[in-house]
Amino acid sequence: MEDFSQWFHNILEEAEIMDSRYPIKGMSVWLPKGFKIRKHILRELERLMDKDHDEVLFPLLISETELAKEGIHVKGFEEEVYWVTHGGNKEFNEKLAIRPTSETAIYPMFALWVRSHIDLPIKVYQTVNTMRYETKHTRPLIRVREITTFTESHTIHETYDEAIEQVKEGIAIYKQLFDSLAIPYLIHDRPSWDKFPGADYTFAFDTLMKDGKTLQIGTVHNLGDTFAKTFDITYEAADGNHKYPYQTCYGLSDRVIASLIAIHGDEKGLVLPPSIASTQVTIIPIIFKDGGEEVLSKANEIKDILEESGFRVNVDNRNIRPGKKYYAWELNGIPLRIDLGPRDLENNKMVIIRRDTFTKEECSLSEDIVSILNSYLSKINLNLKEKAWNFIKTRMIEIDDLDKIEKIVLDGNIGLIKWCGEDDCGKEIEEKTNLDILGKRHETNGVCINCKKEAKYLISIAKTY
């Protein structure tokens, strides 16, 4: 894509996803069409989370005292925190932070809730707004000051092994979500200097945008017992001793929606996976002077049949030219279009057009329309997934020459290189290439691309947002 940044800005505006003209930098307004996409994504996420987690809602404000308790954690966010200093004209004795993330809001309550081993495990999640004073160039959904769709999960366990297993479960949940959205992803064990502040280790999901930059779309963290010790969370074990539990947390944000739009969209507009499209099928009656009532009646009949089977359908009977309706269908990424005119009725057929391929097929009106359209939607989802995964796979290139990394990556690729595992060496690679190490992919052997010592890991390096 020649100018991805401009295309992304245009599609958010023209498809009426967001209005970025809100008079505070880094904040945008969700418009109805965009908010419906957001709603369907959250429903899918909630379906996955509710199997093993309970949804909660914690306050927006965090006292400075609580925020400051975990020194490493707050240091990771200190330059991004928004502070509330007044209530009306009265100045507070203590500043209140608008949550940048909720560990320091939730864990004081965990300390009250956890008493015995029978209280564990606890697994909760919430979807909230978070505020971070982003100092870099802001971009709707990708780099913002108000994250409007932040789903964070927090769990607490008796043993470290249980926390390890919970990290695996969090990863599995996110894989299911991204698979349902046909979003390709790479899972990286983040280097120590880029892990979540206060965590033992961090796994991150990264995807590749069409401008060749990677976007972090989800993270899963093993917190060990660091926060339990900080917030004095203890439980009475079966043997009567008091112990610190172990915790995990994981989160997703607006970036999931950004990646969905960017990865599947094309020059004509949105291309949406059927599962989250607010309208899955649009029926366009081609009405002339003669036969118009019969066409419209049949269109509404098809709509009723499909809605009864759970489809999200509309009949576009606006008094405008069909070409304008087609343009709107393409722009808004509706997966399927049905054209129905007087001649089609005479021949007992309708025409079905796929948004992902623009292929047209005729279908008899006497056939099982529900089964036929379900088959089409499945094929669309599979095609989007295969196309997206092929894109990222073809952009992953193994590199064994440090001097070639920057050029290859800046051409829109993800570099795969061998690394000794030493932090100083890793940071040196980033400095020499002006790129970011995404993290470990798996263990390997051979020679480190930088220091020439024995390599331990194959890692990814890329240009990131």
C-alpha positions as MATLAB code, in Angstrom:
seq = 'MEDFSQWFHNILEEAEIMDSRYPIKGMSVWLPKGFKIRKHILRELERLMDKDHDEVLFPLLISETELAKEGIHVKGFEEEVYWVTHGGNKEFNEKLAIRPTSETAIYPMFALWVRSHIDLPIKVYQTVNTMRYETKHTRPLIRVREITTFTESHTIHETYDEAIEQVKEGIAIYKQLFDSLAIPYLIHDRPSWDKFPGADYTFAFDTLMKDGKTLQIGTVHNLGDTFAKTFDITYEAADGNHKYPYQTCYGLSDRVIASLIAIHGDEKGLVLPPSIASTQVTIIPIIFKDGGEEVLSKANEIKDILEESGFRVNVDNRNIRPGKKYYAWELNGIPLRIDLGPRDLENNKMVIIRRDTFTKEECSLSEDIVSILNSYLSKINLNLKEKAWNFIKTRMIEIDDLDKIEKIVLDGNIGLIKWCGEDDCGKEIEEKTNLDILGKRHETNGVCINCKKEAKYLISIAKTY';
ca = [
       0.000    0.000    0.000;
       1.599    3.238   -1.212;
       0.600    5.530    1.677;
      -0.733    3.379    4.469;
      -0.968    6.212    6.973;
      -3.212    8.298    4.728;
      -5.286    5.265    3.726;
      -5.858    4.353    7.369;
      -6.885    7.905    8.248;
      -9.238    8.056    5.257;
     -10.930    4.735    5.933;
     -11.686    5.658    9.553;
     -13.320    8.847    8.306;
     -15.062    7.634    5.139;
     -16.371    4.371    6.613;
     -17.547    6.388    9.632;
     -15.552    4.399   12.183;
     -14.236    7.309   14.237;
     -14.140   11.088   14.206;
     -10.659   12.259   15.188;
     -11.589   15.957   15.294;
     -12.274   15.887   19.041;
     -10.533   19.001   20.420;
      -8.031   17.119   22.610;
      -5.031   15.500   20.979;
      -4.964   11.713   21.014;
      -8.685   11.296   21.655;
     -11.404   10.387   19.152;
     -15.141    9.768   19.057;
     -16.545    6.349   18.192;
     -19.217    6.690   15.507;
     -22.170    4.254   15.311;
     -20.724    2.056   12.555;
     -17.366    1.760   14.269;
     -18.935    1.192   17.655;
     -20.921   -1.745   16.279;
     -17.705   -3.385   15.051;
     -16.204   -2.787   18.497;
     -19.294   -4.295   20.132;
     -19.146   -7.505   18.104;
     -15.435   -7.948   18.828;
     -16.036   -7.474   22.541;
     -18.888   -9.975   22.467;
     -16.557  -12.587   20.993;
     -13.911  -11.792   23.607;
     -16.462  -11.916   26.421;
     -17.701  -15.272   25.169;
     -14.178  -16.635   25.515;
     -13.424  -14.942   28.839;
     -16.688  -15.835   30.557;
     -15.905  -19.548   30.346;
     -13.347  -19.208   33.136;
     -13.312  -15.586   34.338;
     -15.704  -13.236   36.121;
     -16.291   -9.728   34.819;
     -15.800   -6.855   37.269;
     -15.490   -3.074   37.176;
     -12.990   -1.116   39.258;
     -12.839    2.667   39.786;
     -11.030    4.957   37.368;
      -8.929    6.780   39.987;
      -5.928    5.387   41.864;
      -4.363    7.092   44.863;
      -0.776    8.241   44.504;
       0.124    6.118   47.520;
      -1.131    2.901   45.959;
       0.357    3.712   42.558;
       3.754    4.393   44.109;
       3.904    1.141   46.085;
       5.303   -0.947   43.238;
       8.376    1.066   42.318;
       9.398   -0.843   39.182;
       5.817   -0.823   37.921;
       5.171    2.882   38.418;
       8.556    3.747   36.904;
       7.342    2.099   33.702;
       4.341    4.416   33.569;
       5.473    7.554   35.433;
       5.823    9.734   32.317;
       2.396    8.654   31.009;
       0.204    9.235   34.069;
      -2.571   11.831   34.073;
      -3.099   13.324   37.546;
      -6.246   14.716   39.163;
      -5.259   17.395   41.663;
      -8.529   19.235   42.378;
     -12.159   18.517   43.158;
     -13.884   21.676   42.011;
     -11.743   24.456   43.444;
     -10.441   22.363   46.332;
      -6.923   21.021   46.002;
      -6.487   17.429   47.150;
      -3.999   16.482   49.857;
      -2.994   13.571   47.646;
      -2.946   13.400   43.861;
      -5.124   10.820   42.160;
      -3.934    9.023   39.042;
      -6.293    8.264   36.148;
      -5.533    4.595   35.572;
      -2.841    3.867   32.995;
      -3.506    0.177   33.837;
      -5.198   -1.314   36.884;
      -2.753   -3.464   38.859;
      -2.420   -0.838   41.594;
      -6.207   -0.364   41.691;
      -7.150   -4.038   41.843;
      -4.449   -5.539   44.056;
      -5.269   -3.613   47.260;
      -8.731   -5.197   46.958;
      -7.207   -8.635   46.342;
      -5.447   -8.162   49.700;
      -8.888   -7.825   51.323;
     -10.541  -10.645   49.399;
      -7.874  -13.330   49.745;
      -7.770  -15.030   53.131;
      -7.469  -18.768   52.593;
      -6.348  -21.199   49.904;
     -10.033  -21.975   49.366;
     -10.446  -18.421   47.987;
      -8.063  -19.241   45.139;
      -7.804  -19.056   42.221;
      -9.422  -15.720   41.431;
      -9.818  -14.834   37.754;
     -11.420  -11.503   36.838;
     -11.451   -9.144   33.866;
     -12.828   -5.738   32.979;
     -13.249   -3.601   29.871;
     -12.509    0.032   30.657;
     -11.000    3.286   29.449;
      -7.395    3.985   30.391;
      -5.403    7.182   30.047;
      -1.756    7.460   29.057;
      -0.008   10.706   28.198;
       1.406    9.540   24.891;
       4.206   11.879   23.852;
       4.888   10.381   20.416;
       2.892   11.121   17.268;
      -0.689   10.060   18.038;
      -2.827    8.045   15.627;
      -6.425    6.864   16.192;
      -6.658    3.316   17.557;
      -2.900    2.777   17.259;
      -1.218    5.382   19.459;
      -3.673    7.292   21.619;
      -3.955    9.115   24.913;
      -7.286    7.600   25.808;
      -7.521    3.850   25.243;
     -11.271    3.403   24.966;
     -11.315   -0.381   24.680;
      -8.925   -1.843   27.255;
      -9.815   -5.371   28.326;
      -7.517   -6.451   31.144;
      -7.536   -9.731   33.036;
      -6.071  -10.362   36.485;
      -5.633  -13.745   38.133;
      -4.221  -14.974   41.437;
      -3.044  -18.509   42.293;
      -1.584  -20.661   45.048;
       1.519  -21.800   43.188;
       3.944  -20.531   40.588;
       3.206  -23.540   38.410;
      -0.471  -22.541   38.357;
       0.526  -19.046   37.266;
       2.616  -20.547   34.456;
      -0.403  -22.577   33.324;
      -2.592  -19.464   33.501;
      -0.205  -17.633   31.177;
      -0.669  -20.498   28.722;
      -4.451  -20.207   29.106;
      -4.337  -16.451   28.470;
      -2.312  -17.061   25.314;
      -4.802  -19.727   24.191;
      -7.749  -17.341   24.691;
      -6.111  -14.621   22.616;
      -5.189  -17.078   19.875;
      -8.852  -18.087   19.622;
      -9.922  -14.444   19.433;
      -7.410  -13.505   16.736;
      -8.217  -16.644   14.763;
     -11.902  -15.720   14.801;
     -10.980  -12.265   13.443;
      -8.595  -13.735   10.830;
      -5.760  -11.648   12.300;
      -2.330  -13.279   11.886;
       0.044  -13.044   14.835;
       3.513  -13.897   16.070;
       3.985  -14.720   19.754;
       7.205  -13.416   21.281;
       8.863  -13.817   24.659;
       9.736  -10.151   25.179;
      13.357   -9.321   26.091;
      13.907   -8.412   29.737;
      14.259   -4.683   29.002;
      10.895   -4.624   27.245;
       8.773   -6.767   29.552;
       5.808   -5.416   31.543;
       7.096   -3.391   34.537;
       7.123   -5.704   37.571;
       6.554   -8.935   35.632;
       8.774  -12.014   35.709;
       8.253  -12.375   31.970;
       5.978  -11.150   29.190;
       4.604  -12.825   26.086;
       3.325  -10.508   23.368;
       1.248  -10.935   20.235;
       2.562   -8.940   17.281;
       1.064   -8.546   13.823;
       2.395   -6.931   10.668;
       0.674   -3.924    9.156;
       0.679   -3.143    5.444;
       3.324   -0.442    5.857;
       5.793   -3.055    7.109;
       5.672   -2.021   10.778;
       4.661   -4.441   13.509;
       1.894   -3.660   15.966;
       1.617   -5.172   19.427;
      -1.990   -6.341   19.791;
      -1.960   -8.279   23.052;
       0.237   -9.134   26.028;
       0.254  -11.840   28.713;
       2.384  -11.439   31.848;
       3.533  -13.695   34.676;
       3.836  -11.376   37.671;
       5.282  -13.967   40.052;
       4.749  -12.881   43.684;
       6.118   -9.343   43.178;
       2.790   -7.553   43.515;
       1.584   -9.912   46.249;
       4.546   -8.873   48.415;
       4.066   -5.197   47.568;
       0.360   -5.158   48.395;
       0.595   -7.684   51.239;
      -1.639  -10.269   49.596;
      -1.345  -13.475   51.609;
      -3.390  -16.628   52.096;
      -3.505  -19.339   54.731;
      -2.350  -22.559   53.120;
      -3.749  -26.005   53.929;
      -0.834  -26.565   56.325;
      -1.747  -23.432   58.307;
       1.162  -21.298   57.094;
       0.625  -17.905   55.491;
       2.055  -17.577   51.988;
       2.226  -15.130   49.133;
       0.183  -16.134   46.063;
       1.267  -15.769   42.438;
      -0.375  -13.567   39.848;
      -0.826  -13.044   36.127;
      -2.371  -10.299   34.042;
      -3.071   -9.892   30.352;
      -4.662   -7.285   28.138;
      -5.925   -6.158   24.748;
      -6.750   -2.699   23.466;
      -8.105   -0.635   20.564;
      -5.133   -1.900   18.577;
      -6.988   -5.139   17.883;
      -9.600   -3.127   15.989;
      -6.879   -1.139   14.223;
      -5.189   -4.325   13.031;
      -8.508   -5.809   11.878;
      -9.209   -2.735    9.730;
      -5.668   -2.430    8.400;
      -4.954   -6.069    7.611;
      -8.155   -6.878    5.736;
      -9.044   -3.501    4.219;
      -8.354   -2.569    0.588;
      -8.489    0.463   -1.668;
     -12.287    0.296   -1.777;
     -12.731    0.342    1.998;
     -13.308   -2.077    4.850;
     -13.269   -5.840    4.451;
     -14.793   -7.371    7.571;
     -14.791  -10.957    8.825;
     -18.441  -12.097    8.912;
     -18.425  -12.798   12.656;
     -17.996   -9.118   13.576;
     -19.607   -7.316   10.632;
     -22.562   -5.314   11.940;
     -24.340   -6.171    8.657;
     -23.385   -9.521    7.164;
     -25.685   -9.403    4.134;
     -27.112   -6.426    2.286;
     -29.936   -7.028   -0.166;
     -30.186   -4.518   -3.001;
     -33.514   -4.565   -4.847;
     -33.083   -3.352   -8.428;
     -36.356   -1.530   -8.886;
     -37.782   -0.243  -12.180;
     -41.247    1.137  -12.860;
     -42.602   -2.328  -13.542;
     -42.275   -5.097  -10.979;
     -40.870   -2.926   -8.204;
     -43.344   -4.032   -5.546;
     -42.747   -7.724   -6.232;
     -38.962   -7.265   -6.040;
     -39.136   -5.350   -2.770;
     -41.554   -7.889   -1.302;
     -39.209  -10.764   -2.179;
     -36.219   -8.886   -0.781;
     -37.997   -8.431    2.546;
     -39.046  -12.069    2.512;
     -35.413  -13.162    2.097;
     -34.415  -10.741    4.862;
     -36.948  -12.273    7.273;
     -35.777  -15.798    6.502;
     -32.153  -14.881    7.109;
     -32.841  -12.911   10.284;
     -34.750  -15.830   11.733;
     -31.578  -17.894   11.266;
     -29.400  -15.324   13.040;
     -27.998  -13.325   10.121;
     -27.540   -9.583   10.417;
     -29.250   -8.307    7.255;
     -30.499   -5.104    5.712;
     -32.516   -4.263    2.615;
     -31.124   -1.149    0.951;
     -34.253    0.351   -0.583;
     -33.026    3.932   -0.620;
     -34.133    5.966   -3.606;
     -30.668    6.326   -5.089;
     -28.824    4.703   -7.997;
     -27.636    1.101   -7.486;
     -24.050    2.239   -8.094;
     -24.111    4.391   -4.952;
     -25.460    1.441   -2.985;
     -22.642   -0.758   -4.294;
     -20.123    1.886   -3.264;
     -21.539    1.953    0.281;
     -21.490   -1.861    0.448;
     -17.828   -1.926   -0.577;
     -16.794    0.941    1.711;
     -18.456   -0.546    4.790;
     -17.066   -4.026    4.263;
     -20.374   -5.914    4.289;
     -19.321   -9.513    3.469;
     -22.162  -10.399    1.068;
     -24.381   -8.494   -1.336;
     -27.528   -9.900   -2.934;
     -28.794   -8.234   -6.098;
     -32.430   -8.867   -6.950;
     -34.257   -7.405   -9.941;
     -37.455   -8.114  -11.962;
     -35.603  -10.315  -14.435;
     -34.067  -12.283  -11.554;
     -37.547  -12.921  -10.168;
     -38.753  -14.087  -13.556;
     -35.862  -16.561  -13.653;
     -36.345  -17.526   -9.970;
     -32.809  -16.525   -9.031;
     -30.711  -13.960   -7.206;
     -27.112  -12.818   -7.641;
     -24.650  -13.134   -4.737;
     -21.457  -11.021   -4.656;
     -18.593  -11.544   -2.179;
     -16.847   -8.465   -0.778;
     -13.496  -10.239   -0.385;
     -13.176  -11.422   -3.999;
     -15.986   -9.574   -5.855;
     -16.962  -12.873   -7.467;
     -20.590  -13.155   -8.598;
     -22.703  -16.295   -8.573;
     -26.326  -16.922   -9.372;
     -28.433  -18.850   -6.894;
     -31.920  -20.305   -7.308;
     -34.528  -18.782   -5.027;
     -35.877  -22.306   -4.515;
     -32.663  -23.482   -2.838;
     -31.851  -23.417    0.883;
     -30.698  -19.787    1.073;
     -29.611  -20.058    4.726;
     -27.233  -22.951    4.054;
     -25.872  -21.315    0.916;
     -25.093  -18.019    2.643;
     -23.612  -19.761    5.679;
     -21.276  -21.555    3.297;
     -20.311  -18.262    1.674;
     -19.539  -16.644    5.036;
     -17.350  -19.585    6.046;
     -15.458  -19.346    2.761;
     -14.966  -15.597    3.240;
     -13.549  -16.076    6.727;
     -11.207  -18.817    5.521;
     -10.029  -16.720    2.582;
      -9.344  -13.687    4.783;
      -7.383  -15.843    7.219;
      -5.293  -17.521    4.507;
      -4.580  -14.234    2.747;
      -3.537  -12.489    5.971;
      -1.320  -15.344    7.152;
       0.330  -15.615    3.738;
       1.155  -11.901    3.901;
       2.990  -12.158    7.224;
       4.713  -15.460    6.412;
       6.189  -14.132    3.182;
       7.578  -11.113    5.051;
       9.629  -13.131    7.561;
      13.225  -13.332    6.392;
      16.206  -15.022    8.047;
      19.228  -12.713    8.146;
      22.812  -13.619    9.070;
      24.536  -10.303    8.309;
      24.089   -7.462   10.822;
      24.764   -4.836    8.153;
      21.836   -6.050    6.036;
      19.181   -6.054    8.762;
      18.057   -2.441    8.590;
      17.557   -2.357    4.815;
      15.678   -5.684    4.719;
      13.392   -4.706    7.586;
      12.718   -1.206    6.270;
      11.607   -2.820    3.015;
       8.616   -4.079    5.013;
       9.878   -7.335    6.493;
      10.416   -8.965    9.879;
      13.997  -10.099   10.380;
      14.772  -13.461   11.978;
      18.221  -13.452   13.544;
      20.306  -15.509   15.960;
      21.127  -14.004   19.354;
      23.299  -15.061   22.264;
      20.657  -14.032   24.819;
      22.777  -11.415   26.598;
      20.906   -8.162   27.289;
      23.859   -5.898   26.482;
      24.292   -7.604   23.124;
      20.566   -7.345   22.362;
      20.476   -3.644   23.156;
      23.556   -3.156   20.992;
      21.775   -4.831   18.067;
      18.872   -2.396   18.484;
      21.239    0.586   18.593;
      23.180   -0.509   15.515;
      20.066   -1.194   13.431;
      17.660    1.473   14.775;
      15.074   -1.319   15.081;
      13.327   -3.166   17.895;
      13.836   -6.738   19.039;
      10.342   -8.202   19.378;
      11.535  -11.169   21.387;
      12.478  -14.827   21.370;
      10.775  -17.226   18.996;
      12.525  -20.448   19.968;
      15.879  -21.867   21.019;
      18.505  -22.381   18.345;
      22.206  -22.979   17.836;
      24.838  -21.367   15.694;
      26.485  -17.970   16.073;
      25.072  -14.686   17.417;
      24.706  -12.181   14.584;
      26.352   -9.442   16.669;
      28.912  -10.716   19.168;
      29.661  -14.003   17.348;
      29.316  -15.988   20.564;
      27.220  -19.134   20.675;
      23.601  -18.328   19.805;
      20.796  -19.421   22.127;
      17.681  -17.997   20.494;
      16.126  -17.178   17.165;
      14.554  -13.757   17.607;
      12.458  -11.342   15.565;
      13.511   -7.774   14.828;
      11.294   -5.173   13.191;
      10.210   -1.588   12.819;
       7.463   -1.097   15.402;
       4.712    1.394   16.189;
];
